[in-house]
Amino acid sequence: MTTLTLASRWNPIDWPLTHGPVPYAVLAVGWAALALLTLSRHERWRAPRMLGALLAGAALTALVKVAVDSWWRPFPEGTPDFVMRWTAVALFGISLLCFRVSLLSNRRRLLAVGGAALVVVMAASQINRGFDQYPTARSMLAPRTDELTEGRAAAVVRGAPDRPLAELWHAPPGLPDKGTLSTVTIPGTKSGFSARPGYVYLPPAYRANPRPLLPVVVLLPGQPGAPEDWVNSGGIRDTLDAFAAEHQGLAPIVVVADETGGQFANPLCVDSKIAKSQTYLADDIPDWIHRNLQTATGRGSLAIGGLSLGGTCSLQLALNRPDVYGSFLDISGQEEPTLGSHDETVSKAFDGDENAFAAVDPLHLMARKQFPDTAGMFVVGASDQWYRPGQEKVYGAAQAAGMKVGYQTITGQHSWVVFRQAFEQNLPWLAQRTGLIR
């Protein structure tokens, strides 16, 4: 939940948009505007026009549903019901405007346009509340970034097999209070994969000399989505700074990477006819990390995590490339890699070859192989009716495959309410698994 400082209480850009008075005020004003669009004493505003507006709104909603879920298909699981409900409200408001505009004077037309706009804003606000994508207006802006610190320290502090790094590290005087967040472009040197820019968080301890050799967590967004979602909607910078403040400036280095190449793209995080996404995630990104940053090395010091598609990918990478990633955090991931249906996925990505799909699919891999040296955490919204059954199934398969795994539910659905808490609650577990703390 967003916490307002004394300064931000007076800055509208920091006011909460998903809880508190602002969204409720928008809701009240929006319903009032819809009521005013509906009611009229004009002699030509009769039941036929009202019915026409209602039918037009319903028809447009049905068209949007077909266009999005049957033609475009940006969401493998389909558009959430609450999104379609509020889309219907917005389209009804627009339909009312269209049916009334010819009956109004110029001044009243402007008022009607404003009323329809308020209905659309109300619907958008409620959809945002459902996803909790933008907790404040500031989270819609490009994140503030710093120049990437790439300098090598003259000396380093290493962890030991029997002692975590935090027990061997002592923060020097003058260590910064906050870490840095930088925009980076990680090229697909081996894979040829064209990724969007990502982000690197370096904790305060990274700027010390001698420098501790910190572990790395690679974070992946969902689909539709982009790396900046973890920064803006996920608030990982504040979460990591808070962790560092409690551990003498120590926190994992976090690389937020792009596994899709586009807002609505989905190469499934495998090497297929679509793209070599697995090679990018398992070779190009670790190579870039070790070439440009001074970090701990080895699979025990490198973890991968993500939400929704990113959670699915995290499990896939931990199973298909256990030599690279020793731990994973699967937040609201899918039961299997999917483009919408199993048949469509196998057809489009694997030329219809079921064996090729089975060779990389987590459930098939865990059914035929043990992974005693891999650890993972599965997290899902308690009310997430679409993803929770799959998470439970995959978690059971991971247990049977000998993994060191845990399963958590968080109050909420498939939204940033769950995603943010999942990362915050499991950051200590990731730090422990990668040798940073005990």
C-alpha positions in Angstrom: 0.0 0.0 0.0 1.3 3.5 -0.9 2.5 5.5 2.1 2.4 9.3 1.7 5.2 11.4 3.2 4.5 14.8 4.5 5.6 16.4 1.2 3.7 14.0 -1.0 0.5 14.5 0.9 0.3 17.9 -0.8 1.5 16.7 -4.3 -1.5 15.3 -6.3 0.9 13.2 -8.4 1.5 11.1 -5.3 -2.1 10.7 -4.1 -3.2 7.0 -4.1 -5.3 6.1 -7.2 -6.4 2.6 -6.1 -7.5 3.2 -2.5 -8.5 6.2 -0.4 -10.7 9.1 -1.4 -9.5 9.7 -5.0 -10.9 6.6 -6.7 -14.2 6.8 -4.7 -14.6 10.4 -5.7 -14.0 9.4 -9.3 -16.5 6.6 -8.9 -19.2 9.0 -7.5 -18.7 11.6 -10.2 -18.7 9.0 -12.9 -22.0 7.5 -11.9 -23.5 10.9 -11.5 -22.4 11.8 -15.0 -23.8 8.6 -16.4 -27.1 9.3 -14.7 -27.3 12.8 -16.2 -26.6 11.4 -19.6 -29.4 8.9 -19.1 -32.0 11.4 -17.8 -33.6 14.1 -20.0 -36.9 16.0 -20.2 -36.5 16.6 -23.9 -39.6 15.6 -25.7 -37.6 13.5 -28.3 -35.7 11.6 -25.6 -37.9 8.6 -25.3 -37.5 4.9 -24.6 -36.5 4.1 -28.3 -33.4 6.3 -28.0 -32.5 5.0 -24.6 -32.9 1.4 -25.8 -30.9 2.2 -28.9 -28.0 3.5 -26.7 -28.2 0.4 -24.5 -28.1 -1.9 -27.6 -25.3 0.1 -29.2 -23.2 -0.2 -26.0 -23.9 -3.9 -25.7 -23.0 -4.5 -29.4 -19.8 -2.5 -29.1 -18.9 -4.4 -26.0 -19.4 -7.7 -27.8 -17.4 -6.5 -30.7 -14.5 -5.5 -28.4 -14.7 -8.9 -26.7 -14.5 -10.7 -30.0 -11.7 -8.5 -31.4 -9.6 -8.8 -28.3 -10.1 -12.4 -27.3 -10.6 -14.0 -30.7 -8.6 -11.9 -33.1 -6.0 -10.0 -31.3 -5.6 -12.3 -28.2 -3.1 -10.3 -26.1 -4.1 -12.2 -23.0 -3.6 -16.0 -23.2 -6.2 -16.6 -20.5 -8.7 -14.1 -22.0 -9.8 -10.6 -20.9 -10.8 -10.5 -17.2 -14.5 -10.3 -16.6 -14.2 -7.1 -14.6 -12.4 -5.4 -17.4 -15.2 -6.2 -19.8 -17.8 -5.0 -17.3 -16.3 -1.6 -17.0 -15.6 -1.5 -20.7 -19.3 -2.0 -21.2 -20.1 0.9 -18.8 -17.7 3.2 -20.7 -19.2 2.2 -24.1 -22.7 2.8 -22.8 -21.7 6.3 -21.7 -20.3 7.0 -25.2 -23.4 5.5 -26.8 -25.6 7.8 -24.7 -23.6 10.8 -25.9 -24.0 9.8 -29.5 -27.8 9.3 -29.2 -28.3 12.6 -27.4 -25.9 15.0 -29.1 -28.3 16.0 -31.9 -30.9 17.0 -29.3 -28.6 19.4 -27.4 -27.5 23.0 -27.8 -23.8 23.7 -28.3 -23.3 24.5 -24.7 -25.1 21.3 -23.5 -23.1 19.3 -26.1 -19.9 20.3 -24.4 -21.3 19.3 -21.1 -22.5 16.0 -22.5 -19.0 15.3 -23.9 -17.5 16.1 -20.6 -20.0 13.8 -18.9 -19.1 10.9 -21.2 -15.4 11.6 -20.6 -16.0 11.3 -16.9 -17.7 7.9 -17.4 -14.7 6.7 -19.4 -12.3 8.0 -16.7 -14.4 6.2 -14.0 -14.2 2.9 -16.0 -10.5 3.3 -16.4 -10.1 4.1 -12.7 -11.9 0.9 -11.8 -9.9 -1.2 -14.2 -6.8 0.3 -12.7 -8.1 -0.6 -9.2 -8.6 -4.2 -10.3 -5.0 -4.6 -11.6 -3.5 -2.0 -9.1 -1.2 -1.2 -12.1 -0.7 2.5 -11.3 -1.0 3.1 -7.5 -0.2 6.8 -8.1 0.0 9.1 -11.1 3.8 9.2 -10.5 3.9 5.5 -11.3 2.7 6.3 -14.9 5.8 8.4 -15.5 9.2 7.2 -16.7 11.2 6.1 -13.7 14.1 8.3 -12.4 17.4 6.5 -13.3 21.0 7.0 -12.5 24.2 6.4 -14.5 25.3 2.8 -14.3 28.3 2.3 -12.0 30.6 -0.1 -13.8 33.9 0.6 -12.0 35.9 -2.4 -10.6 37.0 -2.3 -6.9 40.6 -2.9 -6.0 39.5 -5.5 -3.4 36.4 -7.6 -2.8 34.7 -9.3 0.1 33.5 -12.8 -0.7 31.0 -15.0 1.0 32.0 -18.4 2.4 30.4 -21.8 2.0 29.6 -21.9 5.7 29.0 -18.1 6.3 26.8 -15.7 4.3 28.2 -12.5 3.0 26.3 -10.4 5.6 28.4 -12.0 8.4 31.7 -11.1 6.7 30.8 -7.6 5.5 31.1 -4.4 7.5 29.7 -1.2 6.0 32.3 1.6 5.7 31.6 5.1 6.9 29.8 7.3 4.5 28.0 4.5 2.6 25.1 6.0 0.6 21.6 5.4 2.0 20.0 4.5 -1.3 20.9 2.2 -4.2 21.0 3.2 -7.9 18.7 2.3 -10.7 20.0 2.5 -14.3 18.6 1.8 -17.7 20.5 -0.8 -19.7 20.3 -2.4 -23.0 21.4 -6.1 -23.0 22.2 -7.3 -26.5 21.3 -10.7 -27.8 24.9 -11.5 -28.7 24.4 -15.3 -29.0 20.6 -15.5 -29.4 20.0 -12.6 -31.9 17.0 -11.7 -29.7 15.9 -8.1 -29.9 15.0 -7.0 -26.3 13.7 -3.7 -25.0 15.9 -1.8 -22.5 15.9 -3.2 -19.0 17.0 -1.9 -15.6 19.8 -2.7 -13.1 19.5 -2.0 -9.4 22.8 -1.7 -7.5 22.5 -1.5 -3.7 24.5 1.0 -1.6 27.2 -1.7 -0.8 28.1 -1.9 -4.5 29.7 1.5 -4.3 32.0 0.6 -1.4 35.7 -0.2 -1.6 36.3 -3.0 -0.9 33.2 -4.1 -2.7 31.2 -7.2 -1.6 30.6 -9.7 -4.3 26.8 -9.6 -4.3 24.4 -12.2 -5.8 22.0 -11.3 -8.7 18.3 -11.7 -9.2 16.9 -11.5 -12.7 13.3 -10.3 -12.7 10.9 -10.7 -15.6 7.6 -8.8 -16.3 4.3 -10.3 -17.5 2.6 -10.2 -20.9 1.3 -7.7 -21.8 4.0 -5.8 -20.0 7.5 -4.3 -20.0 10.5 -4.1 -17.7 9.5 -0.8 -16.3 6.4 -2.4 -14.8 8.6 -3.8 -12.0 10.0 -0.4 -11.4 6.8 1.7 -11.6 4.0 -0.6 -10.5 6.2 -3.0 -8.5 8.1 -0.4 -6.6 11.2 -2.6 -6.4 13.6 0.3 -5.8 11.9 1.2 -2.5 11.7 -2.4 -1.5 15.3 -3.1 -2.2 16.4 0.2 -0.5 14.4 -0.8 2.6 16.1 -4.3 2.6 19.5 -2.7 2.2 18.9 -0.3 5.1 18.3 -3.3 7.4 21.4 -5.1 6.2 24.3 -2.5 6.2 23.7 -1.5 2.6 23.5 -5.1 1.3 20.9 -6.4 -1.1 20.9 -8.5 -4.2 21.7 -6.8 -7.5 18.5 -6.9 -9.5 18.5 -7.0 -13.3 15.0 -6.4 -14.7 15.1 -8.0 -18.2 12.8 -8.2 -21.2 11.8 -11.7 -22.1 9.3 -10.9 -24.8 10.7 -8.2 -27.1 7.4 -6.3 -27.2 4.3 -5.3 -25.1 2.1 -8.0 -26.5 4.8 -10.4 -27.9 5.2 -13.9 -26.4 8.2 -16.0 -27.5 7.4 -18.4 -24.6 11.0 -18.1 -23.1 12.1 -21.1 -25.2 14.3 -21.5 -28.3 11.8 -22.1 -31.1 10.8 -20.9 -34.5 9.5 -17.7 -32.9 12.8 -16.6 -31.2 15.7 -17.8 -29.2 14.4 -16.4 -26.0 15.9 -19.1 -23.7 19.4 -18.5 -25.1 18.9 -14.8 -24.4 17.8 -15.4 -20.8 20.3 -18.1 -20.0 23.4 -17.0 -21.9 23.3 -13.4 -23.1 22.0 -11.9 -19.8 24.3 -13.8 -17.5 27.2 -13.1 -19.8 26.4 -9.4 -19.8 26.1 -9.3 -16.0 29.5 -10.9 -15.4 31.1 -8.8 -18.1 29.7 -5.4 -16.9 29.2 -5.9 -13.2 31.4 -7.2 -10.4 29.2 -9.9 -8.8 29.3 -13.3 -7.2 29.4 -16.2 -9.7 27.9 -19.6 -9.9 24.4 -21.0 -10.1 24.0 -20.6 -6.3 24.4 -16.8 -6.7 22.0 -16.3 -9.6 18.3 -16.5 -9.2 15.4 -15.7 -11.5 11.9 -14.6 -10.8 8.9 -13.1 -12.5 5.1 -12.5 -12.6 2.5 -14.2 -14.7 4.4 -15.1 -18.0 7.6 -14.0 -16.2 6.8 -16.5 -13.5 6.3 -19.3 -16.0 9.6 -18.4 -17.7 11.4 -18.4 -14.3 10.4 -22.0 -13.7 11.2 -22.9 -17.3 14.7 -21.4 -17.0 15.4 -23.1 -13.6 14.5 -26.5 -15.2 15.9 -26.1 -18.7 19.1 -24.4 -17.5 19.8 -25.5 -14.0 23.5 -24.9 -14.6 22.7 -21.2 -14.7 19.9 -20.5 -12.2 19.8 -22.3 -8.9 16.7 -20.7 -7.5 13.4 -19.2 -8.9 10.4 -17.2 -7.8 7.3 -18.1 -9.7 4.6 -15.4 -9.1 1.2 -16.3 -10.5 2.7 -18.3 -13.3 0.9 -20.5 -15.9 0.6 -24.3 -15.8 2.5 -24.5 -19.1 3.9 -22.2 -21.7 1.0 -21.1 -23.8 -0.1 -18.8 -26.7 -3.7 -19.3 -25.8 -4.2 -23.1 -26.1 -2.0 -26.1 -26.1 -2.6 -27.0 -29.7 -2.0 -23.5 -30.9 1.2 -23.3 -28.9 2.6 -26.6 -30.2 1.6 -25.6 -33.8 3.0 -22.1 -33.8 6.2 -22.5 -31.8 7.1 -26.1 -32.4 5.7 -26.9 -35.9 3.2 -29.3 -34.3 5.9 -31.4 -32.7 4.6 -32.5 -29.3 8.0 -34.1 -28.4 9.7 -30.7 -28.9 7.2 -29.1 -26.6 7.6 -31.8 -24.0 11.4 -31.4 -24.1 11.1 -27.9 -22.5 7.7 -28.0 -20.7 8.1 -27.8 -16.9 5.5 -30.5 -16.1 7.1 -33.0 -18.6 10.6 -32.2 -17.3 9.7 -32.7 -13.7 7.9 -35.9 -14.4 11.0 -37.6 -15.8 13.9 -35.9 -13.9 14.8 -35.0 -10.3 16.0 -31.5 -9.3 17.3 -31.8 -5.7 19.7 -28.9 -6.1 17.1 -26.4 -7.3 14.9 -24.3 -4.9 11.8 -22.3 -5.8 8.9 -20.4 -4.4 5.4 -20.4 -5.9 3.1 -17.5 -5.0 -0.4 -16.8 -6.3 -3.4 -14.7 -5.4 -5.8 -16.5 -3.1 -8.7 -15.3 -5.3 -6.9 -15.9 -8.6 -9.3 -18.5 -10.1 -7.5 -18.7 -13.4 -3.9 -19.2 -12.2 -4.2 -20.7 -8.8 -5.1 -24.3 -9.9 -2.1 -24.3 -12.3 0.2 -23.1 -9.6 -1.0 -25.8 -7.2 -0.4 -28.5 -9.9 3.0 -27.2 -10.8 4.0 -26.9 -7.1 3.0 -30.6 -6.5 5.1 -31.6 -9.5 8.1 -29.7 -8.2 7.8 -31.5 -4.8 7.7 -34.8 -6.6 10.8 -33.8 -8.5 12.7 -33.4 -5.3 13.0 -29.6 -5.3 13.2 -27.5 -2.2 10.0 -25.5 -2.8 7.4 -23.5 -1.0 3.9 -22.4 -1.8 2.2 -19.2 -0.7 -1.1 -17.4 -1.3 -1.6 -13.7 -0.9 -5.0 -12.0 -0.5 -5.9 -10.7 -4.0 -6.3 -11.8 -7.6 -4.0 -11.5 -10.6 -2.9 -8.0 -9.9 0.0 -5.9 -8.6 -1.5 -6.2 -5.1 -0.2 -9.7 -5.2 2.9 -9.2 -7.3 4.3 -6.5 -5.2 3.8 -8.3 -1.9 5.1 -11.6 -3.4 8.5 -9.9 -4.2 8.7 -8.0 -1.0 7.9 -11.1 1.2 10.3 -13.3 -0.7 13.2 -11.0 -1.0 14.7 -12.3 2.3 14.3 -15.9 1.0 16.1 -14.9 -2.3 18.8 -13.3 -0.3 19.2 -16.4 1.8 19.2 -18.7 -1.1 21.9 -16.8 -2.9 24.2 -16.6 0.1 23.7 -13.0 1.1 22.1 -13.6 4.6 21.6 -16.5 6.9 
